[in-house]
Amino acid sequence: MPGPSHKIAGRIPRPHGGDKGGDNAGGPRYNESMSAGIYIHWPFCDHKCPYCDFTSFGRGTAAFARRDEYLAALVREIDSAPERFGWSAPPRADTVYLGGGTPSIMGDAALAAVMQALRRRFALADETEVTLELNPTSAETAGLDALLALGVNRLSVGCQSFNDRILRRLGRVHDAQATRHAIKRIKALGVANLSLDIIFGAPTQSLDDLRRDLDAMLAADPVHVSAYGLTIHEGTPFARLEREGLLALPGDGTQARMYEWLLDALPRAGLVHYEISNWARPGRESRHNLKYWRDCDVYGFGLAAHGVVRRHRLENTNDLARYLAGRGLARPAPAPSGERARRGEIMMLALRRVGGVEWTEIDGWMGTDARAYYRTELARLTAEGLLDDDGRSVRLTRRGLLLADSVMEFFF
């Protein structure tokens, strides 16, 4: 199915980076010329959706009651970064992404503590992009004006649908009217950098449903849209319902037609398709997420947070008790098994940029002549109309976008 099932922020779809043994002076470079990104995971939400496989805890759980302990542990983790990473000077950073869970319910005191810790340990640029994920139900209660005053300048709202029937099937606790009120509230506060999320391939959803959803979304005039194909993750309630035949998902053909329709409809509305699942008005691309696809450092803080630092993948424990005790922080993630897997991951991340990526950039990332290395695969994929390779740059074709998962498998 086209498109990922979740945002990239805070989690990378496959292991990425060099060997755990350290940088090789004669090997591939990483993009140290660009400032780093920072991901903060706030794992608490009002209600955990039945399709979500992120590490998160809904209201009423024992874990939810430990939010104050979690905040203290999170600040300690950030403050310990210089010692754990061996910094001689604070690294430059120009994006902060607050994901979850639902970070919009963390409150201004918690956000202030986190931002103060980040400013102690990082050289944050004046123009730092600070993104906050927001559920519509928390727009009125989150104290948005206070959060904005603390530096938040980009909001990502999880609309998912403007159809109440589909929202119920997705297990969402908000309705379409709450989403409209949230957007109105955000605009009244003067937030210009507004991103809206939508899901396609939801239970009982038709192509006409998606068309109406997009019409409603575009009426809000967002500068960024993320459209995610629903994927069923093992261990979620949706996985059980699918096994029992109770989920009523659209067929693969319908989901493909939905994605194709988005490929046409969003550009007509003035939104440029810059990544497999993301569209933006020029200059409003997610600067944070682009770091994953441009080989930049991204530091992850919080429970189950992932990062990539000098090609070393890092991930925190997903065990809350261990995290609160300060154990299991930033341990090396499982590395790709062999050079072929490492290079395949580089191609996978690079090709998510639908505008194309230059071979010289991929060569520097990979440390070899990538076009020569993949000569056979490229010949087949271009012959089948899945890749457009002009010798200088490479990109997925429209057909390649529809079959992106299959295309990526050729490089592993």
N, C-alpha and C positions, 0 to 999 in steps of 0.2 A: 504494500500500500504506500503511496507517495507521502512523504512528509514524516517527520518524527512524531512521537507521542508526547514530547515534553520539551520545554525550553532547554537551551543549552546551558544557561547560566547555572553554575554550581555543580554541574555534572557533565562529564564528557562521555559520549556514547561508547567509545572503546578506549582501551589504554593507548596513550600517546606519549611519545618522547623517546629519549635515548636510553641506553643501558644504565642500570643503577650504579655502575662502577665509576661514573664521572665523565666529564667532558673529554673528548678526544681532540687534541689540537689540530690534527689532520683530518678530522671528520666533519660532519655536518655542523652548520652554524645554527644558532637560534636568533630570533629578532630582538637583540638587546638594545637596538636604537630607539625602540618605542617604550613608552611608559607602561608599567604593569597595570593589571586590573585586580580588583579585590572582590571576592564573593563572600557574603555573610549569610549563613543559614539560620533562620528563625523557625524552628520545627513545630510551632504551635498554631492551631487553626480552630475556628469555631466548630467546624465539622469536616471530617476526613471523607473525601469523595470516594466512591466505590471503585473508580478506575485508577486511583492514584497509588503509585508504588514508591513515592518519595518517603524518606524518613520523616514522619510528622505525627502529631498527636492531637486529637480533637478535644474540645472542651468536655470536662467531666471525667477525663482519664486521670489516673494517678500522676502520670508524667506531666500533664498540663499544670498541675498544682505546683510544680517545681520550677516555674518560670524565673523566679528571683535567683534561685541557685544557678540556673542555666546562664543567666545574664552575667553573674559573677565569674563563672567558668569561662565564658566567651571573652570577657575583658582580660582575664588572666592569660588566655591563649594568645590574644593579640599582643599583649605586653611582653610575652616570652619569645616573640618572633625573632628579635635580634640574636638572642643566644641560640635558638634552635636552627636558624638559617645561617648563622655566622656572618652577619652583616658588619661591614666596616663603616657603613654610612646608611642612613635611611633610604630605601629604594624610592624612585619616583613612581607615582601612581596617578592615573587620571580618570579611572572609573571605579565606582563602588556599586555593587548590585546586591540588594537585600531581597533574598528569596526565601521560600519556605515550602510547606506551611503557609501562613498568612502574616507576613511581617507588618502589615498595616495595623495589626492589633497589638503590636509590641508596646505602643505608647511613647510619648515624647521623652520621658525620663530614661527609658531603656535606649532609645535611639541616641540621645545625647551622650550617654556613657560609651556607646559603641563608637560614635564619631570622634569623641575626645581621645579614645584609645588609638584609633587609626591615625589621628593627627600627631599623637606622640611618637608613633613608630614608623610612619610613612611620610614622605615629602609629597603631600597631596597638592596637585595643581590647582590654581585658582578656578579654572574652568572645569573642574572634575564633574563628570556625569554621575549623578547619584540616583539610581533607579530603585523604586519601591514597588513590589508587587502588592496589588490591592484587590480584594474581593468586594463586589458591589455593596454587600451588607455592612461593611465596615467604613464606608465612605463618610457616613454621617457621624459615626461614633469614634472614629480613629483620631480625632483632633488633627485633621489634615493641616490646618493652618500652622499648628505648632511643629509638625513634622517638616513642612516646607521651610519654616524658619530655621530649622537645624541643617538645612543643606539639600534636602531632597528636591530635585529639579526635573525628574522624569517619573511618570507613573505608568505602570503596566496593569491594566484592569482585566481580570479574568471574566469576560462576558460569557464566553462559550456558546451561547445562543440567545436569541431574542424571542424564542418560542417556549412558552411555559411548559408545554407537553414534553419537549425535548429536555428542558432543564430538569424536570422531575425524573425523567428516565436516566439522566446523568447523575442523579443524586445530589444536585445542587440545592442549597438552602435559600437561594435568592430567586426572585422572579424577574421578568423582563422590565417591569416598572421600576424595580429597585435599581436595575442597571441604568435606566434612563435618568433617574434621580441622581445616581452617583456621578454620571458624566456631567450633568448640569451643575452639581456642586463643585466638581473639579474645575470646570471652565469658569465658574464664578470666582474661584480663587486665583485665576490668572495663569493656570498651568498650561503652557503651550505644547510641551513635549509629552503628548499623550499617546500611549500604545494600547490597542485593544486586541484581546485574544479571542479566537473563535475556534470551535472544534467542528470537523466534518467527519462523516462516517459514524455519527452517533446512533444509538438504538432508535429505530423507527424513522430516522431522518430520510427525507427524499431530496432530490435535486431542487425541487421547488421550495422546500423548506430552507435549504441553504441560500437560495437566491433571495428569499425574503429576509433572512438573517443578515446577509451582506448589505442589502438596501438599508436596513435599520442601522447597521454599524456605520456605513458611509455617511448617513444623515448626521452622525455625530462629528464628522469631519476630523477623524484622527490623523496624526502625521505618521503613524506606524501601525501596521496590522500584522499579527502573527496568526497563521492558520495551520492548525495541527491535526493530522489524521489520527483518529482514535486507534490506539494499539492496546490489545489486551495483555496485561502483564500477569505472569503466574504469581499466585499468592494473594491476588486482590479479589474482592467480592465479584467483580465482573468476570474473572476467570472461571469462578465456580458457576455463575449463571450461564456462561457460554457453554460449558461442559454439559449443563443440564438442558440446553436448548431453549433458554428463557430470555435471551438477550435481544433477539430480533435485529441483528445488525444488517445494514445494507450489504449487498454483494460486492465482490471486488470490482466488477464492472461499473457499478454505480459509484463507488468511491473514486475510481479513476476518473469518471466523468465529472465528479464534483471538483477534483483537483484541476482538471483541464479548464473547467469553467472559471475557477479562480484565476488561473493563468491569464485569461483574457479579460475578466471583469475588473480586476484590481488595477492593471495598467490603464485601462480606460478611465478610471477614476483619478489618475495622476499619481499612482503609487508605483514606484519602481521595484521590480522583483530583484532583490540583491542576494538572497540566500534561499535555499530550497523552500523553507516555510515562512519567509519574512519578506514584507514589502514596506517601503517607506517613501515619503516625499524626499526629494534630493536634500542631502545634508542631515537627515533625521534617522539614519541607520543607527542601530544599537551599537554604540562604540564599544561597549563591554563585550558583547557576544562576538564582535569582529575580531577581538583579540585571540579567541580560540582558533579562528580560521586563518590567522596571520602569524602564528607561531610566537606569540608574546607570552611573557610570564603572567600567570594568574594565581594569586594567593587565595586559598580557601580557608575560611575560619567558621567553626561551628560543627555541630554534630553531623557526621557523614559528609562533610564538605570535601570537595575535590579541588585540586589545583595542579598546575604545571609550572615548575620553576627550574630554569636552565635544563629543560628537557627531562627533568626528573618528575615523574608523576607522584603526587602526594595525595593521601586521603586520610581523613580522620575516622576514628571508630564510629560505628552506628549504634553502639551500646550506650544508652544514656547514663547508666551508673558509672561506667568506665570514663566517659567524657567528663562528668561532674567531678570525678576524682583526679582529673588531669592526666589520664592514661590514654594511650592509643592515639596520640596526636601526630598528624603529618607523617605517617609511616609510608614508605615507598609502596605504591600500588603494584599489582602484578604486571610485570613488563611483557611486552610482546615476545612471543617465543620465536626468536630468529629474525634475521635481517629482512626477510620477505614480509613478515607481519608488520614490522616497524615501518617499512616503506609503504605498505598498503594503507596504513593508518594516515600517513602523510597525504597520500592521494585522496583518501576519503574526506579528510577535513578540507583540503584545498578545493575539491570539486563541489563543495557545498556553496561556494561563491558562484552564483549562476552567471555573472557577467564575464567569467573567465579568469584564469590565473596564468601569469607568464611562466614559461618553463624555467627561465633563469631563477625565478623565486623558488620554484619547487626544487630545482637543483641545489640551491643553497641550503634549503631546509633538509634535503635528503643526503647531501654530501656526495652526489654522483650525478651522472648524466641520466636523468630520470626517463627522458624520451627514448634513449637507447636501451635502457634497462627493460622498459615495457614495450619494446618495438612490436612484438607479436600481439600482445593484448590490444594495443592501440590500433593496429591494423584491423583487427576483427571488430572492435567496437565502433570505429569510424565507418567501416564497410556496412555495418548493420544500422547505421544512422543514430547511434546512441551518443557519440562524442563528436565534437567539432574541433579538430586539431589543425591549425594553420601553420604549424612549425614554430610559431612564436609564443602562442598561448593555447590553452585547451579549456573547453567547457562542455557541460552536458547540453545536448540538444533538447528540444521539447520532448521528444520520445524518451530520451535519456532521463529526464526529470521524472517521467511517469514510472520508469523502471530503475530508479536510482539505487535501490538496495541491491538489485541484481548486478548493476554495473560495478558497484564498489567491490563485489565479491571477486571480480576478475583480478583485482590488484593484490589480493592476499595469497 
